[in-house]
Structure formats: structure tokens, C-alpha cells
């Protein structure tokens, strides 16, 4: 019995170390967090506009009736990775012409207005989720997260974390191109 008690702390240290090393594994992809929303209709929500921003808010109705592929980016002015991702999203909108809607998560209207005035505004619509309810409906694990919504209002893809770096951008753009290609084929009756 004394032997077991002696080796128990050693075993706990080894197990803890193993979990820590597993967590630091460079091959793990944090954006691979599964989502029950994939291939499902967008969740039901309705967000008011951000006060003072001058853009309309949006909800599930706008996404279901968009008739084209739309990106929904969950972001906040207090989110450092969101700032890093902002230039990528701005360039993506400019180069692909995709519609980008922003779900502003738990942010003060004055802060997000100043943030977008400073960095530029690539969003067609921005909805204010002050209490985080819409974020819960979307199942977000944090900010930023970006979803690709099909022309039919189905959630096609979810990227967790900032879309920065060549690998992340290539992965996201591939998913976006596939969604746009599927829409073009559906419109052509293929």
C-alpha cells in the first residue's frame, strides 16, 4: 500500500505532463472544433444595428434570403486577434466581392465605431450582440470566428480563430471558393 501511495504523485505528474505536451502539439488545429451547425440552417436570431455606426443590423432572415454566399464574422474591438484578422477580411472582401456581415460580440457601440473608423469597415451589415445571446445560438467558443453561409441559408463552414497566415488564408479561401462554386452550379442547374 505504501508503494502505491509513493508512486501515485509520480503517476499524476507524468499524466499531467502528457496532457500538456498533447496540448502544445503543433499539428493540432484549433479551427477544427466541430460545430453542430454545419449543414444546418443558420440559428434564429435578430441583431439590432450598432448604435452610431450607420449600418443596418441583421438576423437569420437576412442570411436565409441573401441568395448568395455570405460570411459572418464574430468580432469585437477588445479582441487583439480580431485586429490582426481585420486586414485579411478587408482584402478578402475587396478581392472576392463576398458579402461580409459582422456579429459584434459583447462590445460597446462607441468602441466598435471608433475601431472601424480607425481600421476601415469591410462589413455590409453589423449586428450588436451586447448580451452574447446570438453568440450562444451560433455556438461560438470565442472571438474571432468566421462562418460561410450558403445562398440557401445553410451553415457550410466554420473557422475558429483569426484567419491569418498563408495556411489559414488558403484553407478559408478554398472553403469559400467551394461554396461559391456550388452556388454557381445550383444557379446553372448543374
N, C-alpha and C positions, 0 to 999 in steps of 0.2 A: 504494500500500500504506500509506503514511503517513497518507493521508486516512482510510482505513478505521480505522486504529488511533486516529486523533483522534476520530472520530465514535462509536466503539464505547462509550466511557463515557457519552456523551450519550444514546445509544440505551438503554443499560441503566437510566439514571436515569428516562427517560421511561416505559419499560415498568414499572419498579418503582412509579412514581407512579400509573400507570394501574391496576395491581392494587390498590394501597392505596385509591384512590378507589372502585373497584368494591366493595371490602370494606366501605367505610363507607356504601354506598348504603342509604338509609333504607327503600327498598321491598323489600329482601331480607328474607326471612322465615326466621329461624334454626330455627323449628319445622318447616320444610318439608324437613328432612333425610329422604331416603327410607329406608324400612325394609323389609327383605325379609320381615318378619313379618306385614305387613298381609295379611289374608285367609288366614292360615295358623294352624294350631293353636298354642297357647302352647308355648314351648320346654319341654323336660323339665327340671325342677329340683325340689328339695325343700329348703326352708329351715327350720332349727330356730327355735324362738322366741327372742326377745331375752331373755337371762338377767335375771331380776328385774323384767321388765315385766308379767308376769301375763297376757299374751295368747298364744294359740297361734301357731305359725309357719304356713307354708303352702307349697304347691308346685303343680305343674301339675295334680295330681289335684283339688285343691280348686277350681281355676279351671274345669276341664273339667266338674265336677259341680255347679257353683254353681246352674245353672238360671235364672240371671238375669244382667243386665248388671252387671259388676264393674269397678271402677277399680283399677289397680295403679300406685301412686306410688313411684318410686325417689327416696329422700331420705336425708339424713344430718344429724346435729346440727352438723357443721362447715361445712355449706353455707349461706352467707348468703342466696342466693335461695330456698332451701327455707323459711327462716324467714318470708320475705315472702309466700310462697305458702301457708303453713300456714293462715292465717285464711281464705283463699279456699276451700281444700279443706274446712275445717271447716264453713263456711257452706253449701257445695255439698251436703255430706252431710246437713246439717240440713234444707235446703230441698227436696232431690230424693229423699232417702231411699236414695240409691245406696249400695251396699256398697263400702267403700274398704279395700284391703289395701296394706300398706306393705312395700316391699322396702328394708330398711335397709342401705345400701351402705357397706362398709368403716368401720364405726363401733364405738366401744367401748360395750358394754352400759350401763355407768354413765352415759355421756354422753347416750345416747338416752333412757334412763329419766328423767334429770333434765330433759332438753329437753321431753319430752312431759308431764311433771308440771307444768312451767312454762307451757307453751302450751296444754295440753289435748290429749286424744287422740281424734281422729276415726276412728281405724283399728279395723276389726273383727278384723284379724289383722296381725301384724308379723313378718316373717321376717328373720333375721340373715344377711347376706351378708358376713361378715368378710373372706373372701379374694377377693371380687369375681367368683367363678365364675358366679353367676347373672346378674350384670350383663353378663358376656361373652355368655352364652346369649341374653339379651334384646337384645344389640347396642347397649347404651346408649353415648352419647358423652359423658356427664357427668350430673351431678345438678343440678336435678331433671328427671325425665322422667315423664310420666304416660301410661298406656295404657288404652284402653277395650277390655274383653274382652266378647264376646257371650255369651249364655246357653249357646251350644254350645261355648264354649272357644276360639273364633277371635279373633285379634287384629284389632280393627276400626279402631283409630285410635291414633296416637302423637303426643303433644305434647312437643316438646323445649324445655326451659327452664321458667321459672316461669310459672304461669298467673296473671298479674297484669295489671291494667289492663282497661278495658272491651272493647277489641278482642279480647284474648286470651281473656277470660272468655266473650264472646259466641261466639267460634269454637269453644271447647271445649264449651260448653253446647249448641250446635247439633249437634255430633257426638254428644254424649251423648243428646240428645232423639231423634235419628235412630236410634240403636242401641236405645233403649227402645221406640220406635215399631215398629221391625222385630220386636222380641221380642213385643210385644203382638199384632201381626198374625200372627206364627207361632203363637202360642198360640190365637188365634181361628180359625186355619185359613184365613186370607185368602190 
